[in-house]
């Protein structure tokens, strides 16, 4: 492995829900041993099945991987972290709960190991406020599902620790990006939320149906965004003059679009339109079937994109 801080040691995964099981599968598939703590008995029963399914998907995407590490389901948080070289925390998005976990982890885990939170929206300063050594905490938000989506968004005040985190996540095939300052929702969820806000607005205002809005994204900008980001897309949209030409000649039209974007409310009527629209788009397919189709498509897209990124 590429990170001497984690080599040959156990990764503690705290929380065995959708994100925690996905992380556990990723870490074990790349050869790390994992100790996983899930306090809810009902959730514990399904963890190994979830991990095994995710491991199969990872190996389909990356067939050159070596032998898997071990997965141990632990009985207590202290048992999980006492010998860990890294902690990946995936508890529900509740600040008091996470703060309580960090206090227990600090008391039981080896000194100075990194505690990485998978939080999707909470910010570092709020999460770390009651820690004895706040610099040990970083936010490390994956895109769902972590075992297939390469993105990990990092933030923390200790630059060396964030550098080491980026190195570690690269050893498990992830693509780390860094925030210069903390922000609610980090980078990707802010972008996703901005786009979904307009998608909801178009449903609420009867501009288009849910299914057509989703199709417009998948077969239009979504396809383009799989190979270039938003800024690069507009750079290429400016022709030979690039982004400078685009801003000079088409910037005013962009501003007109911004002014016309909506700010919808998720009131009862809008929620009902969204629920009915998704029911129509899903066509009686259950969540498991839809997830399987999504994951197969993600694998196929990433295989196609290998070595072809701009």
Phi and psi restraints in degrees (value plus and minus 20) as a CYANA .aco file:
   2 UNK   PHI    -110.1   -70.1
   2 UNK   PSI     -27.9    12.1
   3 UNK   PHI    -136.6   -96.6
   3 UNK   PSI      88.8   128.8
   4 UNK   PHI     -82.9   -42.9
   4 UNK   PSI     -40.8    -0.8
   5 UNK   PHI     -89.4   -49.4
   5 UNK   PSI     -40.7    -0.7
   6 UNK   PHI    -137.3   -97.3
   6 UNK   PSI     -35.6     4.4
   7 UNK   PHI     -72.2   -32.2
   7 UNK   PSI     111.0   151.0
   8 UNK   PHI      48.0    88.0
   8 UNK   PSI      -7.0    33.0
   9 UNK   PHI    -143.4  -103.4
   9 UNK   PSI     153.8   193.8
  10 UNK   PHI    -110.5   -70.5
  10 UNK   PSI     119.3   159.3
  11 UNK   PHI    -118.7   -78.7
  11 UNK   PSI     109.1   149.1
  12 UNK   PHI    -112.3   -72.3
  12 UNK   PSI     104.8   144.8
  13 UNK   PHI    -130.4   -90.4
  13 UNK   PSI      97.2   137.2
  14 UNK   PHI    -124.2   -84.2
  14 UNK   PSI      91.5   131.5
  15 UNK   PHI      84.6   124.6
  15 UNK   PSI     101.2   141.2
  16 UNK   PHI    -133.0   -93.0
  16 UNK   PSI       9.3    49.3
  17 UNK   PHI     -96.5   -56.5
  17 UNK   PSI    -174.8  -134.8
  18 UNK   PHI     -76.5   -36.5
  18 UNK   PSI     -67.6   -27.6
  19 UNK   PHI     -94.8   -54.8
  19 UNK   PSI     -63.8   -23.8
  20 UNK   PHI     -82.5   -42.5
  20 UNK   PSI     -63.5   -23.5
  21 UNK   PHI     -84.4   -44.4
  21 UNK   PSI     -56.8   -16.8
  22 UNK   PHI     -85.6   -45.6
  22 UNK   PSI     -65.4   -25.4
  23 UNK   PHI     -80.2   -40.2
  23 UNK   PSI     -65.1   -25.1
  24 UNK   PHI     -79.3   -39.3
  24 UNK   PSI     -62.0   -22.0
  25 UNK   PHI     -82.2   -42.2
  25 UNK   PSI     -63.9   -23.9
  26 UNK   PHI     -82.6   -42.6
  26 UNK   PSI     -69.2   -29.2
  27 UNK   PHI     -82.0   -42.0
  27 UNK   PSI     -64.9   -24.9
  28 UNK   PHI     -88.1   -48.1
  28 UNK   PSI     -57.2   -17.2
  29 UNK   PHI     -83.2   -43.2
  29 UNK   PSI     -50.9   -10.9
  30 UNK   PHI    -110.5   -70.5
  30 UNK   PSI      -5.0    35.0
  31 UNK   PHI      76.0   116.0
  31 UNK   PSI     -21.3    18.7
  32 UNK   PHI    -103.5   -63.5
  32 UNK   PSI     124.8   164.8
  33 UNK   PHI    -101.5   -61.5
  33 UNK   PSI     121.4   161.4
  34 UNK   PHI    -146.3  -106.3
  34 UNK   PSI     113.0   153.0
  35 UNK   PHI    -128.3   -88.3
  35 UNK   PSI     101.1   141.1
  36 UNK   PHI    -137.3   -97.3
  36 UNK   PSI     109.1   149.1
  37 UNK   PHI    -134.4   -94.4
  37 UNK   PSI     101.7   141.7
  38 UNK   PHI    -150.5  -110.5
  38 UNK   PSI      93.9   133.9
  39 UNK   PHI     -93.6   -53.6
  39 UNK   PSI     -40.7    -0.7
  40 UNK   PHI    -106.5   -66.5
  40 UNK   PSI      95.7   135.7
  41 UNK   PHI     -76.6   -36.6
  41 UNK   PSI     -60.1   -20.1
  42 UNK   PHI     -82.3   -42.3
  42 UNK   PSI     -58.1   -18.1
  43 UNK   PHI     -92.8   -52.8
  43 UNK   PSI     -53.4   -13.4
  44 UNK   PHI     -80.7   -40.7
  44 UNK   PSI     -54.8   -14.8
  45 UNK   PHI     -81.9   -41.9
  45 UNK   PSI     -47.7    -7.7
  46 UNK   PHI    -120.5   -80.5
  46 UNK   PSI     -22.6    17.4
  47 UNK   PHI     -83.4   -43.4
  47 UNK   PSI     -69.4   -29.4
  48 UNK   PHI     -82.6   -42.6
  48 UNK   PSI     -57.9   -17.9
  49 UNK   PHI     -83.2   -43.2
  49 UNK   PSI     -62.6   -22.6
  50 UNK   PHI     -83.6   -43.6
  50 UNK   PSI     -63.9   -23.9
  51 UNK   PHI     -84.4   -44.4
  51 UNK   PSI     -63.7   -23.7
  52 UNK   PHI     -81.3   -41.3
  52 UNK   PSI     -61.7   -21.7
  53 UNK   PHI     -85.1   -45.1
  53 UNK   PSI     -60.8   -20.8
  54 UNK   PHI     -87.4   -47.4
  54 UNK   PSI     -58.9   -18.9
  55 UNK   PHI     -79.7   -39.7
  55 UNK   PSI     -62.3   -22.3
  56 UNK   PHI     -80.9   -40.9
  56 UNK   PSI     -59.1   -19.1
  57 UNK   PHI     -87.0   -47.0
  57 UNK   PSI     -61.9   -21.9
  58 UNK   PHI     -82.6   -42.6
  58 UNK   PSI     -62.7   -22.7
  59 UNK   PHI     -89.2   -49.2
  59 UNK   PSI     -47.7    -7.7
  60 UNK   PHI     -88.0   -48.0
  60 UNK   PSI     -55.8   -15.8
  61 UNK   PHI     -99.1   -59.1
  61 UNK   PSI     -58.1   -18.1
  62 UNK   PHI    -149.2  -109.2
  62 UNK   PSI      66.9   106.9
  63 UNK   PHI     -98.9   -58.9
  63 UNK   PSI     -28.4    11.6
  64 UNK   PHI    -108.1   -68.1
  64 UNK   PSI     -16.9    23.1
  65 UNK   PHI     -88.9   -48.9
  65 UNK   PSI     131.2   171.2
  66 UNK   PHI    -103.3   -63.3
  66 UNK   PSI    -185.2  -145.2
  67 UNK   PHI     -86.0   -46.0
  67 UNK   PSI     122.7   162.7
  68 UNK   PHI     -88.9   -48.9
  68 UNK   PSI     133.3   173.3
  69 UNK   PHI     -98.6   -58.6
  69 UNK   PSI    -198.4  -158.4
  70 UNK   PHI    -114.5   -74.5
  70 UNK   PSI     133.6   173.6
  71 UNK   PHI    -138.9   -98.9
  71 UNK   PSI     101.1   141.1
  72 UNK   PHI    -136.8   -96.8
  72 UNK   PSI     104.1   144.1
  73 UNK   PHI    -108.9   -68.9
  73 UNK   PSI      98.0   138.0
  74 UNK   PHI    -115.4   -75.4
  74 UNK   PSI     144.2   184.2
  75 UNK   PHI    -115.4   -75.4
  75 UNK   PSI     -46.7    -6.7
  76 UNK   PHI    -155.2  -115.2
  76 UNK   PSI     138.0   178.0
  77 UNK   PHI     -83.4   -43.4
  77 UNK   PSI     -61.8   -21.8
  78 UNK   PHI     -81.1   -41.1
  78 UNK   PSI     -63.7   -23.7
  79 UNK   PHI     -80.4   -40.4
  79 UNK   PSI     -53.8   -13.8
  80 UNK   PHI     -88.5   -48.5
  80 UNK   PSI     -61.8   -21.8
  81 UNK   PHI    -121.9   -81.9
  81 UNK   PSI     -29.8    10.2
  82 UNK   PHI     -80.5   -40.5
  82 UNK   PSI     -53.8   -13.8
  83 UNK   PHI    -134.1   -94.1
  83 UNK   PSI      -0.6    39.4
  84 UNK   PHI    -100.6   -60.6
  84 UNK   PSI     131.4   171.4
  85 UNK   PHI    -124.6   -84.6
  85 UNK   PSI     -28.8    11.2
  86 UNK   PHI    -178.6  -138.6
  86 UNK   PSI     122.2   162.2
  87 UNK   PHI    -141.7  -101.7
  87 UNK   PSI     105.4   145.4
  88 UNK   PHI    -131.9   -91.9
  88 UNK   PSI      88.9   128.9
  89 UNK   PHI    -116.3   -76.3
  89 UNK   PSI     113.1   153.1
  90 UNK   PHI    -155.5  -115.5
  90 UNK   PSI      14.5    54.5
  91 UNK   PHI     -91.7   -51.7
  91 UNK   PSI     143.8   183.8
  92 UNK   PHI     -75.8   -35.8
  92 UNK   PSI     137.1   177.1
  93 UNK   PHI     -96.2   -56.2
  93 UNK   PSI      44.7    84.7
  94 UNK   PHI    -148.1  -108.1
  94 UNK   PSI      95.9   135.9
  95 UNK   PHI     -78.1   -38.1
  95 UNK   PSI     -68.7   -28.7
  96 UNK   PHI     -79.2   -39.2
  96 UNK   PSI     -59.1   -19.1
  97 UNK   PHI     -83.8   -43.8
  97 UNK   PSI     -65.9   -25.9
  98 UNK   PHI     -85.3   -45.3
  98 UNK   PSI     -61.1   -21.1
  99 UNK   PHI     -81.3   -41.3
  99 UNK   PSI     -59.9   -19.9
 100 UNK   PHI     -84.0   -44.0
 100 UNK   PSI     -60.6   -20.6
 101 UNK   PHI     -83.3   -43.3
 101 UNK   PSI     -63.6   -23.6
 102 UNK   PHI     -83.1   -43.1
 102 UNK   PSI     -57.7   -17.7
 103 UNK   PHI     -82.3   -42.3
 103 UNK   PSI     -63.7   -23.7
 104 UNK   PHI     -88.6   -48.6
 104 UNK   PSI     -57.8   -17.8
 105 UNK   PHI     -86.5   -46.5
 105 UNK   PSI     -64.3   -24.3
 106 UNK   PHI     -79.1   -39.1
 106 UNK   PSI     -56.1   -16.1
 107 UNK   PHI     -92.9   -52.9
 107 UNK   PSI     -49.1    -9.1
 108 UNK   PHI    -127.5   -87.5
 108 UNK   PSI     -47.3    -7.3
 109 UNK   PHI    -102.4   -62.4
 109 UNK   PSI     138.9   178.9
 110 UNK   PHI     -75.7   -35.7
 110 UNK   PSI     127.6   167.6
 111 UNK   PHI     -80.6   -40.6
 111 UNK   PSI     116.2   156.2
 112 UNK   PHI      54.8    94.8
 112 UNK   PSI     -17.4    22.6
 113 UNK   PHI     -89.5   -49.5
 113 UNK   PSI     132.3   172.3
 114 UNK   PHI     -95.5   -55.5
 114 UNK   PSI     117.4   157.4
 115 UNK   PHI    -130.3   -90.3
 115 UNK   PSI      93.1   133.1
 116 UNK   PHI    -126.8   -86.8
 116 UNK   PSI     101.3   141.3
 117 UNK   PHI    -116.1   -76.1
 117 UNK   PSI     111.8   151.8
 118 UNK   PHI    -102.9   -62.9
 118 UNK   PSI      -6.0    34.0
 119 UNK   PHI     -68.0   -28.0
 119 UNK   PSI     116.1   156.1
 120 UNK   PHI    -109.9   -69.9
 120 UNK   PSI     -41.5    -1.5
 121 UNK   PHI    -160.1  -120.1
 121 UNK   PSI     -46.2    -6.2
 122 UNK   PHI     -91.6   -51.6
 122 UNK   PSI     134.7   174.7
 123 UNK   PHI    -127.1   -87.1
 123 UNK   PSI     136.0   176.0
 124 UNK   PHI     -77.0   -37.0
 124 UNK   PSI     -66.6   -26.6
 125 UNK   PHI     -82.0   -42.0
 125 UNK   PSI     -54.9   -14.9
 126 UNK   PHI     -93.6   -53.6
 126 UNK   PSI     -60.5   -20.5
 127 UNK   PHI     -90.7   -50.7
 127 UNK   PSI     -57.0   -17.0
 128 UNK   PHI    -109.9   -69.9
 128 UNK   PSI     -20.8    19.2
 129 UNK   PHI     -78.0   -38.0
 129 UNK   PSI     -49.3    -9.3
 130 UNK   PHI    -129.8   -89.8
 130 UNK   PSI      -6.8    33.2
 131 UNK   PHI    -100.1   -60.1
 131 UNK   PSI     129.5   169.5
 132 UNK   PHI     -89.0   -49.0
 132 UNK   PSI     -59.7   -19.7
 133 UNK   PHI    -148.1  -108.1
 133 UNK   PSI      63.5   103.5
 134 UNK   PHI     -78.0   -38.0
 134 UNK   PSI     -48.7    -8.7
 135 UNK   PHI     -85.5   -45.5
 135 UNK   PSI     -35.3     4.7
 136 UNK   PHI     -89.3   -49.3
 136 UNK   PSI     -42.9    -2.9
 137 UNK   PHI    -109.6   -69.6
 137 UNK   PSI     116.6   156.6
 138 UNK   PHI    -149.9  -109.9
 138 UNK   PSI     133.9   173.9
 139 UNK   PHI    -112.5   -72.5
 139 UNK   PSI     113.2   153.2
 140 UNK   PHI    -158.3  -118.3
 140 UNK   PSI      59.3    99.3
 141 UNK   PHI    -104.9   -64.9
 141 UNK   PSI      99.4   139.4
 142 UNK   PHI    -109.6   -69.6
 142 UNK   PSI     141.9   181.9
 143 UNK   PHI    -112.4   -72.4
 143 UNK   PSI     121.5   161.5
 144 UNK   PHI    -103.1   -63.1
 144 UNK   PSI     110.2   150.2
 145 UNK   PHI    -108.8   -68.8
 145 UNK   PSI     115.5   155.5
 146 UNK   PHI     -76.6   -36.6
 146 UNK   PSI     -50.0   -10.0
 147 UNK   PHI     -94.6   -54.6
 147 UNK   PSI     -34.4     5.6
 148 UNK   PHI    -136.8   -96.8
 148 UNK   PSI     -47.1    -7.1
 149 UNK   PHI    -112.8   -72.8
 149 UNK   PSI     101.5   141.5
 150 UNK   PHI     -92.3   -52.3
 150 UNK   PSI     -40.2    -0.2
 151 UNK   PHI     -87.5   -47.5
 151 UNK   PSI     114.9   154.9
 152 UNK   PHI    -156.1  -116.1
 152 UNK   PSI     105.5   145.5
 153 UNK   PHI    -121.9   -81.9
 153 UNK   PSI     102.3   142.3
 154 UNK   PHI    -131.7   -91.7
 154 UNK   PSI     119.9   159.9
 155 UNK   PHI    -170.3  -130.3
 155 UNK   PSI     122.1   162.1
 156 UNK   PHI    -197.7  -157.7
 156 UNK   PSI     135.7   175.7
 157 UNK   PHI     -98.0   -58.0
 157 UNK   PSI     -38.7     1.3
 158 UNK   PHI    -110.9   -70.9
 158 UNK   PSI      82.6   122.6
 159 UNK   PHI     -80.0   -40.0
 159 UNK   PSI     -61.0   -21.0
 160 UNK   PHI     -84.7   -44.7
 160 UNK   PSI     -57.7   -17.7
 161 UNK   PHI     -87.6   -47.6
 161 UNK   PSI     -60.6   -20.6
 162 UNK   PHI     -86.8   -46.8
 162 UNK   PSI     -58.5   -18.5
 163 UNK   PHI     -79.5   -39.5
 163 UNK   PSI     -65.4   -25.4
 164 UNK   PHI     -84.9   -44.9
 164 UNK   PSI     -57.1   -17.1
 165 UNK   PHI     -83.8   -43.8
 165 UNK   PSI     -64.1   -24.1
 166 UNK   PHI     -80.3   -40.3
 166 UNK   PSI     -61.5   -21.5
 167 UNK   PHI     -82.8   -42.8
 167 UNK   PSI     -64.0   -24.0
 168 UNK   PHI     -81.4   -41.4
 168 UNK   PSI     -68.2   -28.2
 169 UNK   PHI     -85.4   -45.4
 169 UNK   PSI     -48.3    -8.3
 170 UNK   PHI     -85.7   -45.7
 170 UNK   PSI     -50.0   -10.0
 171 UNK   PHI     -87.2   -47.2
 171 UNK   PSI     -37.2     2.8
 172 UNK   PHI    -132.0   -92.0
 172 UNK   PSI       6.8    46.8
 173 UNK   PHI      54.7    94.7
 173 UNK   PSI      -2.2    37.8
 174 UNK   PHI    -113.3   -73.3
 174 UNK   PSI     143.1   183.1
 175 UNK   PHI    -134.1   -94.1
 175 UNK   PSI      78.0   118.0
 176 UNK   PHI     -98.8   -58.8
 176 UNK   PSI     122.0   162.0
 177 UNK   PHI    -146.7  -106.7
 177 UNK   PSI     138.0   178.0
 178 UNK   PHI    -142.0  -102.0
 178 UNK   PSI     119.9   159.9
 179 UNK   PHI    -108.9   -68.9
 179 UNK   PSI     117.7   157.7
 180 UNK   PHI     -96.5   -56.5
 180 UNK   PSI     -48.2    -8.2
 181 UNK   PHI    -168.2  -128.2
 181 UNK   PSI     137.0   177.0
 182 UNK   PHI     -89.1   -49.1
 182 UNK   PSI     129.3   169.3
 183 UNK   PHI    -172.4  -132.4
 183 UNK   PSI     118.9   158.9
 184 UNK   PHI     -78.7   -38.7
 184 UNK   PSI     105.0   145.0
 185 UNK   PHI      64.7   104.7
 185 UNK   PSI     -21.9    18.1
 186 UNK   PHI      39.8    79.8
 186 UNK   PSI    -157.7  -117.7
 187 UNK   PHI    -118.5   -78.5
 187 UNK   PSI     -80.3   -40.3
 188 UNK   PHI     -86.0   -46.0
 188 UNK   PSI     -60.6   -20.6
 189 UNK   PHI     -89.6   -49.6
 189 UNK   PSI     -49.3    -9.3
 190 UNK   PHI     -86.3   -46.3
 190 UNK   PSI     -63.1   -23.1
 191 UNK   PHI     -84.1   -44.1
 191 UNK   PSI     -64.6   -24.6
 192 UNK   PHI     -83.3   -43.3
 192 UNK   PSI     -61.5   -21.5
 193 UNK   PHI     -85.7   -45.7
 193 UNK   PSI     -58.4   -18.4
 194 UNK   PHI     -83.3   -43.3
 194 UNK   PSI     -62.2   -22.2
 195 UNK   PHI     -89.4   -49.4
 195 UNK   PSI     -62.4   -22.4
 196 UNK   PHI     -87.0   -47.0
 196 UNK   PSI     -53.4   -13.4
 197 UNK   PHI     -76.0   -36.0
 197 UNK   PSI     -64.6   -24.6
 198 UNK   PHI     -90.7   -50.7
 198 UNK   PSI     -55.2   -15.2
 199 UNK   PHI     -82.5   -42.5
 199 UNK   PSI     -61.7   -21.7
 200 UNK   PHI     -85.3   -45.3
 200 UNK   PSI     -61.2   -21.2
 201 UNK   PHI     -77.8   -37.8
 201 UNK   PSI     -63.2   -23.2
 202 UNK   PHI     -86.9   -46.9
 202 UNK   PSI     -53.1   -13.1
 203 UNK   PHI     -88.8   -48.8
 203 UNK   PSI     -68.0   -28.0
 204 UNK   PHI     -80.6   -40.6
 204 UNK   PSI     -55.4   -15.4
 205 UNK   PHI    -113.5   -73.5
 205 UNK   PSI     -11.4    28.6
 206 UNK   PHI      37.7    77.7
 206 UNK   PSI      14.5    54.5
 207 UNK   PHI     -95.0   -55.0
 207 UNK   PSI     -57.0   -17.0
 208 UNK   PHI    -182.0  -142.0
 208 UNK   PSI     143.5   183.5
 209 UNK   PHI    -101.6   -61.6
 209 UNK   PSI     140.3   180.3
 210 UNK   PHI     -72.8   -32.8
 210 UNK   PSI     -68.4   -28.4
 211 UNK   PHI     -84.3   -44.3
 211 UNK   PSI     -60.3   -20.3
 212 UNK   PHI     -90.5   -50.5
 212 UNK   PSI     -54.6   -14.6
 213 UNK   PHI     -85.3   -45.3
 213 UNK   PSI     -64.3   -24.3
 214 UNK   PHI     -82.8   -42.8
 214 UNK   PSI     -62.0   -22.0
 215 UNK   PHI     -84.6   -44.6
 215 UNK   PSI     -58.9   -18.9
 216 UNK   PHI     -81.3   -41.3
 216 UNK   PSI     -57.5   -17.5
 217 UNK   PHI     -92.3   -52.3
 217 UNK   PSI     -65.8   -25.8
 218 UNK   PHI     -83.6   -43.6
 218 UNK   PSI     -65.2   -25.2
 219 UNK   PHI    -112.7   -72.7
 219 UNK   PSI     -20.3    19.7
 220 UNK   PHI    -137.7   -97.7
 220 UNK   PSI    -127.3   -87.3
 221 UNK   PHI     -82.7   -42.7
 221 UNK   PSI     -51.9   -11.9
 222 UNK   PHI     -80.9   -40.9
 222 UNK   PSI     -60.8   -20.8
 223 UNK   PHI     -84.8   -44.8
 223 UNK   PSI     -62.6   -22.6
 224 UNK   PHI     -87.9   -47.9
 224 UNK   PSI     -59.6   -19.6
 225 UNK   PHI     -88.0   -48.0
 225 UNK   PSI     -34.4     5.6
 226 UNK   PHI     -91.9   -51.9
 226 UNK   PSI     -32.7     7.3
 227 UNK   PHI    -143.9  -103.9
 227 UNK   PSI     -41.8    -1.8
 228 UNK   PHI    -159.8  -119.8
 228 UNK   PSI     129.8   169.8
 229 UNK   PHI    -101.4   -61.4
 229 UNK   PSI     158.2   198.2
 230 UNK   PHI     -80.7   -40.7
 230 UNK   PSI     -65.1   -25.1
 231 UNK   PHI     -86.1   -46.1
 231 UNK   PSI     -64.3   -24.3
 232 UNK   PHI     -85.8   -45.8
 232 UNK   PSI     -54.4   -14.4
 233 UNK   PHI     -81.3   -41.3
 233 UNK   PSI     -61.1   -21.1
 234 UNK   PHI     -94.6   -54.6
 234 UNK   PSI     -49.9    -9.9
 235 UNK   PHI     -80.0   -40.0
 235 UNK   PSI     -66.4   -26.4
 236 UNK   PHI     -90.6   -50.6
 236 UNK   PSI     -47.4    -7.4
 237 UNK   PHI     -91.3   -51.3
 237 UNK   PSI     -31.4     8.6
 238 UNK   PHI    -109.1   -69.1
 238 UNK   PSI     -15.0    25.0
 239 UNK   PHI      48.2    88.2
 239 UNK   PSI    -169.8  -129.8
 240 UNK   PHI     -81.0   -41.0
 240 UNK   PSI     -47.2    -7.2
 241 UNK   PHI    -103.7   -63.7
 241 UNK   PSI     -27.2    12.8
 242 UNK   PHI      43.2    83.2
 242 UNK   PSI    -172.3  -132.3
 243 UNK   PHI     -83.0   -43.0
 243 UNK   PSI     -54.4   -14.4
 244 UNK   PHI     -81.0   -41.0
 244 UNK   PSI     -63.4   -23.4
 245 UNK   PHI     -87.1   -47.1
 245 UNK   PSI     -61.4   -21.4
 246 UNK   PHI     -80.2   -40.2
 246 UNK   PSI     -67.6   -27.6
 247 UNK   PHI     -83.2   -43.2
 247 UNK   PSI     -58.4   -18.4
 248 UNK   PHI     -89.3   -49.3
 248 UNK   PSI     -62.2   -22.2
 249 UNK   PHI    -118.5   -78.5
 249 UNK   PSI     -50.3   -10.3
 250 UNK   PHI    -138.1   -98.1
 250 UNK   PSI     -21.1    18.9
 251 UNK   PHI     -75.1   -35.1
 251 UNK   PSI     -65.4   -25.4
 252 UNK   PHI     -79.7   -39.7
 252 UNK   PSI     -57.0   -17.0
 253 UNK   PHI     -88.4   -48.4
 253 UNK   PSI     -53.3   -13.3
 254 UNK   PHI     -84.7   -44.7
 254 UNK   PSI     -62.4   -22.4
 255 UNK   PHI     -84.4   -44.4
 255 UNK   PSI     -56.2   -16.2
 256 UNK   PHI     -82.7   -42.7
 256 UNK   PSI     -59.4   -19.4
 257 UNK   PHI     -85.3   -45.3
 257 UNK   PSI     -62.6   -22.6
 258 UNK   PHI     -77.3   -37.3
 258 UNK   PSI     -62.9   -22.9
 259 UNK   PHI     -86.0   -46.0
 259 UNK   PSI     -44.6    -4.6
 260 UNK   PHI    -112.8   -72.8
 260 UNK   PSI     -25.4    14.6
 261 UNK   PHI     -87.7   -47.7
 261 UNK   PSI     131.7   171.7
 262 UNK   PHI    -113.5   -73.5
 262 UNK   PSI     150.2   190.2
 263 UNK   PHI    -155.0  -115.0
 263 UNK   PSI      53.7    93.7
 264 UNK   PHI     -92.7   -52.7
 264 UNK   PSI     143.5   183.5
 265 UNK   PHI    -131.8   -91.8
 265 UNK   PSI     119.9   159.9
 266 UNK   PHI    -106.1   -66.1
 266 UNK   PSI      39.2    79.2
 267 UNK   PHI     -97.4   -57.4
 267 UNK   PSI     157.4   197.4
 268 UNK   PHI     -79.0   -39.0
 268 UNK   PSI     -62.2   -22.2
 269 UNK   PHI     -85.7   -45.7
 269 UNK   PSI     -61.7   -21.7
 270 UNK   PHI     -88.5   -48.5
 270 UNK   PSI     -62.6   -22.6
 271 UNK   PHI     -78.3   -38.3
 271 UNK   PSI     -61.7   -21.7
 272 UNK   PHI     -84.3   -44.3
 272 UNK   PSI     -60.3   -20.3
 273 UNK   PHI     -81.7   -41.7
 273 UNK   PSI     -61.4   -21.4
 274 UNK   PHI     -86.7   -46.7
 274 UNK   PSI     -64.2   -24.2
 275 UNK   PHI     -83.2   -43.2
 275 UNK   PSI     -65.6   -25.6
 276 UNK   PHI     -85.9   -45.9
 276 UNK   PSI     -57.9   -17.9
 277 UNK   PHI     -84.8   -44.8
 277 UNK   PSI     -61.9   -21.9
 278 UNK   PHI     -87.6   -47.6
 278 UNK   PSI     -58.4   -18.4
 279 UNK   PHI     -79.0   -39.0
 279 UNK   PSI     -60.6   -20.6
 280 UNK   PHI     -86.8   -46.8
 280 UNK   PSI     -63.6   -23.6
 281 UNK   PHI     -88.9   -48.9
 281 UNK   PSI     -56.1   -16.1
 282 UNK   PHI     -91.6   -51.6
 282 UNK   PSI     -47.2    -7.2
 283 UNK   PHI      31.9    71.9
 283 UNK   PSI      33.3    73.3
 284 UNK   PHI      49.2    89.2
 284 UNK   PSI     -15.8    24.2
 285 UNK   PHI     -96.6   -56.6
 285 UNK   PSI     112.1   152.1
 286 UNK   PHI    -101.0   -61.0
 286 UNK   PSI     148.2   188.2
 287 UNK   PHI     -75.3   -35.3
 287 UNK   PSI     -64.5   -24.5
 288 UNK   PHI     -79.5   -39.5
 288 UNK   PSI     -61.5   -21.5
 289 UNK   PHI     -88.0   -48.0
 289 UNK   PSI     -60.2   -20.2
 290 UNK   PHI     -86.2   -46.2
 290 UNK   PSI     -60.3   -20.3
 291 UNK   PHI     -83.2   -43.2
 291 UNK   PSI     -62.1   -22.1
 292 UNK   PHI     -83.3   -43.3
 292 UNK   PSI     -60.9   -20.9
 293 UNK   PHI     -85.2   -45.2
 293 UNK   PSI     -61.3   -21.3
 294 UNK   PHI     -81.0   -41.0
 294 UNK   PSI     -67.3   -27.3
 295 UNK   PHI     -84.7   -44.7
 295 UNK   PSI     -60.8   -20.8
 296 UNK   PHI     -82.6   -42.6
 296 UNK   PSI     -59.2   -19.2
 297 UNK   PHI     -88.4   -48.4
 297 UNK   PSI     -59.1   -19.1
 298 UNK   PHI     -82.0   -42.0
 298 UNK   PSI     -61.3   -21.3
 299 UNK   PHI     -83.2   -43.2
 299 UNK   PSI     -66.0   -26.0
 300 UNK   PHI     -83.0   -43.0
 300 UNK   PSI     -62.3   -22.3
 301 UNK   PHI     -83.6   -43.6
 301 UNK   PSI     -64.9   -24.9
 302 UNK   PHI     -87.1   -47.1
 302 UNK   PSI     -55.1   -15.1
 303 UNK   PHI     -83.0   -43.0
 303 UNK   PSI     -61.5   -21.5
 304 UNK   PHI     -88.0   -48.0
 304 UNK   PSI     -51.8   -11.8
 305 UNK   PHI    -104.5   -64.5
 305 UNK   PSI     -32.4     7.6
 306 UNK   PHI     -75.1   -35.1
 306 UNK   PSI     106.5   146.5
 307 UNK   PHI      46.0    86.0
 307 UNK   PSI      -3.8    36.2
 308 UNK   PHI    -143.5  -103.5
 308 UNK   PSI      -8.2    31.8
 309 UNK   PHI     -94.6   -54.6
 309 UNK   PSI     124.4   164.4
